[in-house]
Amino acid sequence: MLKAIGGTALAASLAGCTALLGDDESSQSEGAVDVPDEPVQAGLQTFTEGAAAVLGLQTQYGAELAVQRINDAGGVAGREIQLDVVHEADAHVENYKQFVDEGKDVTFGPTSSGGHAALAPEVENQGVVNVGTDGTVTTLYEETVPDPTYSFRFQNHDVMECVAAARAAVDRLGADNIDTVAGINPNYAFGKDEFSVFKSAIQKLTGAEVVYEGYPDLLAEDMSTHITEVNDKQPDVTFSSNWGGDVTTLLNQAAANNMFENTQLVGSVLYSAVNDLSKDVVEQANAVSGSRNFYWGEPTPSRWEPGKQVLQDARDQWDIVPSAHFMSGYGAVAAWATAVEKTVNLVGGWPSQEQIATALEGHGFYTPAGYHVMGQGHQGLSNAYYGDMVWDDDLGAPALENISMHSPPELAPPPGTTASEWISSW
Amino acid sequence: MTGLETFVTHTLHGIQYGFVLFLIASGLTIVLGILDVLNLAHGELFALGAYVGFTIIGYLTGLVAPPTTLSTQLVFLGVVLLGAALTAAILVPVGVFLETTFFKPIYGRDEVYQIVLTFALLLIIKDVNKLIWGPSPLRLQDAYGGINSIPVLSRVGLTYPTYNVVIIVIGLVTVAGLFWFFNRTKTGRIIRATAINREMATAIGVNTGRTFTLVFALGAFFAGFAGALALPPRFASLDMGANPLVLSFVVIVIGGLGSLRGAFVAALLVGVLSRWAIWQYPPAELAAPFAIMAIVLLVRPEGLFGTWGEMG
């Protein structure tokens, strides 16, 4: 395992494999390179309050766990990491500038797609590496910053999870049984992009007709009009990219209006509300949910222990079940730390921002979610997970069953191809 | 679903949403009508109601049997409503404290002081909520599902959540109670008199200072009541006060600034028309309430009804 993950204690620790290492074989030849003594200063911006904190706090905790493991393993080339966390609010550029002014060595985040689109050009201007946690808008590296240097993103982008959703729906229901689809998605760019991609993909895979598109506002207290329309149209599949608290509202109100008797709900991030859903609603919904690039139970713990260990750590330290957003924080830190440690050995000292950015391109690394590659286009590429959301009495929360795993080549357009061109070519 | 069922269901959604809006906007319009203060912190009092409701209703429902039979379901419903009423009652001293400590010194001063003060209170209450209940959204387990398990409209073949029926009934009772209070009770008439002519009311011996405190407490009561009742189908979060505040402004502008009757009519109008608009054209979700406001203001720039006291 040590060799497979790159041969360092830090990489092994971040993969969650320290238990397999035996005695510490030590990081590498840290004494032979010129590395500063002072800790690495890192900044993370994510949603630490409000409805979006359902995602943001998971990201924060994931990043903090990665930092704990790095520091416990002796730091990045011997340097510990000190992580500052700020509320991203609607101040993504300002937060990043503040981090740069404070002399941060690296920055992570944000969670918001719109915020990421605003932030990425500033990252290119300032030249301090930012590894995005989420902010998964597909056009980030297609249109907003088509030739990035310092901006990276760990989590899979929207196209990947929506194509995975379409494939998961077809896997479960069969293409011949999906004639009509509907969507209830959040009323902003993310929700509209997600349904647009899902719609294109499912139409290509099944020829289904779209019978309803509803876009409740973020934090809408009432989604019943959309639910009634789904009940009226009775589509074979209803897709939702609602996340966090809006998942809770949708599922509660859908259950109250018997929507689940009339359609199969498929959601890209329903599992993001894992800690807020109740047993009766989960059992009525029988929904299919995505979990981006991480589900703690897959690969199964008997084959891959680190996922279960993350679950245990998250429960012990924060009393939560980790969602994919937990891994967004963890993975962003892991990507940067493993790339830097590799580069320290190559350049014989602490690398510059340019050298770190170069090292991150095409960088492969392990986390408890498995193996990831930071693509040449600065987009992280990982397997995507979908499963049937069921209630787990032992967990006291929903779990995913009958997991389907999709690899990046199944989900992402080839380099140089836009999502619409790619899906049209199927 | 038949066409009629769909129409009835959408209309019921609109009426229920309208009553929720009225419960929120009633406090805002009463305070505006009497105190002449546009309280930007009203949405945060609504959020505070949801958080307090989370604690109280959560505690009380934990004391009774799970709602599995009709009798336990009815007890459960009673406990949830009791919790909402207690929550509203707790908001009364909060309102008294805010009015006597912060609002009294700024009556009669330039409106910019009101804006700065109430915006500051908005931020402070939000931070207090965060300090007490933490940054994560909170959901009231089982209350919504428990009440919905009581069969009401399903008996006549209509799929419609019982909790929403309860909101409509509570809204009707609240409206009737408010109009009775302001039209038939001595205290209500004193409040109306103060709204119509503050100097005259003072001259005939009305303690306007105490009246103002009572009115603000009443506004806080209804904000808290609305927050607690809004909680079961959704969740409490630190940013939940913003949308209700904006929609309350829409409602009181349509109804006529400070008019309670106007707020009632406007709330139902916004509730029903916006649900119908979404039904017919889903992308209209965000714009519908504001489009209704724009149309009403084009026809009646002063809103549907006049000022509060005379039209109570």
Interface residues (C-beta under 8 A of the other chain):
Chain A: T48 E49 G50 A51 A53 V54 L57 N187 Y212 E213 G214 Y215 P216 D217 L219 A220 E221 D222 S224 T225 H226 T228 E229 N231 D232 G244 G245 T248 T249 N252 Q253 A255 A256 N257 N258 D276 S278 D280 V281
Chain B: M1 T6 T9 H10 H13 Y17 V20 K130 P135 S136 P137 R139 Q141 D142 Y144 G145 N148 T159 Y160 P161 Y163 N164 A230 P233 R234 F235 S237 L238 D239 M240 N243 P244 R275 I278 W279 P282 P283 E285 L286
